[in-house]
């Protein structure tokens, strides 16, 4: 890839797990009552069709990984588990009390933090407490994130028996120097052990999460990590760009000097090398930063144009309503977003008073909904169209004018009623989406909000 293109387009930009992005939510006009109204509307629509999704945030970790940008609480005190599980179940019941039908659950995802910080019996208590009040959709999909250092066979077996068939393990990188810098010492044999256990138990989609752009990371490190990964044959992979945002995440991302991070050209070289190597090993590129074997449901969804993206990442199916449970979780009714408080103490206090622990949110406008769909199309299918009246915007001529420079650089092709991202342009999908981001254009941030796009 030409160095000039990297320099030209390497600007701060969002990853677009939502539109509008969180920094541009209109919190002033958001209200608790509006969230409840859109929740009830979306629940009725979703429950009558595919069912709903649950994202459950389990925030505890025994140690701080300095690359991580997630909401977490560092502790070795496992007595915190029971109170937190009870609080999440209380939050779930508050949502159930708002509707007049038994929820049909299509997706559950346990994220963190470290879900496997919790004992297997407590995870069982959590899932059984939810399922006793709900019905599983015929094609339900339950998944969780496991830390290779503390995921036990009992964790995997307990969750498998509860219906979980997808698991992802955080690998990041196997180089010792990189692991020390990010405070994530994790030998290959730990990852191999949990991966083989999951295969033995019958998990049908096992994923590994890799990260490029980490401190001290070199091409040989990426090569070694991917070769070790290929030996274990996970079904899908995430190959993420490290987002360096210490001004947001505080001291957690200052465990190393910024001069130790690969610079823009070197960082992009890590990704291009890794992507080619993954392709050589039979992994197909899915959307942005994801790869899967041909047999995996994520690859099938991409082929069938069913791929979806939300706060949980890429999914092989779409639900209109996603309820976020736990501290910092974000719920999505399609018409609105709401994020829970980030303090565990505040979370407990609100639930004790029988209040949903919502801290902030955004009600989507008609314009937001149109742009959201365009960005989803670009992120999932690398193309979008405005041939229908419902997909058109008054600002579309200005958006296309901004994209003409990218067309000259052969990153996109623009027709009268559609846009397609070229193979060369896939590396710049963030930048292409930014052309549609009217909220960003109307309020250019004065301080850093996002990591660099490349």
Protein Blocks (a to p, Z undefined) as FASTA:
>chain_A
ZZklmmmmmccddehlaccdfklccfklpcfklmmmmmmmmmmmmmmmnopcdddddfbd
fbdcfkbcbdcdddfbfklmmmmmmmmmmmmmmmmmmpcbdcddfbdcddedjfklpcfk
lmmmmmmmmmmmpccdfkbccdddddfklpcfklmmmmmmnopabdcddfkpacfklmmm
nopacdfklmmmmmmmmmmnopabdcddddehiehiafklmmmmmmmmmmnopabdcddd
ddddfklnommlmmbcfklpccfklmmmmmmmmmmmmmmnopacehjhiacdfklmklmm
mmnopaccdfkopafbdcfbdcdedehiacdehjaccdddfbfklmmmmmmnopacbfbd
cdddfklmmmmmmmmmmmmnopacfkbfklgcfklmmmmmmmmmmmmnopaccdfkbccd
dfklmmmmmmmmmmmmmmlmmmccfbdfbdcfZZ
